[in-house]
Amino acid sequence: MEFVILNETEFNTFALNNIHSNFHQTPEWGKLKEKNGWISHLLGVKDNKQIVAACLLLEKKVLKCFSLFYSPRGYLIDFENEDVLSFFTKEIKNFAKKHHGIFVKIDPYVIH
């Protein structure tokens, strides 16, 4: 598995075919949030060159040199695939650390 930064086309193609797809996990939502000082990142996991997970991760600069991260209604992932879920979560944490993140908030859109 490989943690990757996705372009809009890759992200949208995957998102449109994902059961957890929602407006808060779109590049358009990221662009809207950018007007309020957020930075948007389209992140994913590829396995054998196929996207198996993705999310819009928003970054907000706080305290001059730190950031908070938020994935609204994200991830777009098969939550029953524990290997991918664990890998993606670990890599999101590493991504946040590299960008001086002080915490990551994820509120998945899961219907029981």
Residue pairs with C-beta under 8 A, 6 or more apart in sequence:
1 45
1 46
1 47
1 52
1 83
1 84
1 87
2 45
2 46
2 47
3 43
3 44
3 45
3 87
3 88
3 91
3 94
3 95
4 43
4 44
4 45
4 46
5 41
5 42
5 43
5 44
6 14
6 42
6 43
6 44
6 51
6 54
7 42
8 27
8 42
10 42
10 44
10 51
11 27
11 42
11 44
11 54
11 56
12 26
12 27
13 51
14 44
14 51
14 54
14 76
15 21
15 25
15 26
15 54
15 76
18 54
18 76
18 77
20 73
20 75
20 76
20 77
20 108
20 109
20 110
21 76
22 73
22 109
23 29
24 56
24 72
24 73
24 74
24 109
25 54
25 55
25 56
25 71
25 72
25 73
25 74
25 76
25 109
26 56
27 40
27 42
27 56
29 56
29 72
30 38
30 40
30 41
30 42
30 56
30 58
31 40
33 40
33 58
34 40
37 60
37 61
38 58
38 59
38 60
39 58
39 59
39 60
39 61
39 67
40 56
40 57
40 58
40 59
41 56
41 57
41 58
41 59
41 95
42 54
42 55
42 56
42 57
43 54
43 55
43 57
43 91
43 92
43 95
44 51
44 52
44 53
44 54
44 55
45 51
45 52
45 53
45 54
45 84
45 87
45 88
45 91
46 52
47 84
52 77
52 78
52 81
52 84
53 75
53 76
53 77
53 78
53 84
53 85
53 88
54 75
54 76
54 77
55 71
55 74
55 75
55 76
55 77
55 88
55 92
56 71
56 72
56 74
57 69
57 70
57 71
57 74
57 92
57 95
57 104
58 69
58 70
58 71
58 72
59 67
59 68
59 69
59 99
59 101
60 67
60 68
60 69
60 70
61 67
62 68
62 102
63 102
65 100
66 100
66 101
66 102
67 96
67 99
67 100
67 101
67 102
68 101
68 102
68 103
68 104
68 105
69 92
69 95
69 96
69 99
69 101
69 103
69 104
69 105
70 104
70 105
70 106
71 92
71 104
71 105
71 106
71 107
72 107
73 107
73 108
73 109
74 106
74 107
74 108
74 109
75 85
75 88
75 106
75 108
77 84
77 85
77 88
78 84
78 85
79 85
79 108
79 110
89 106
92 104
92 106
93 104
95 101
96 103
96 104
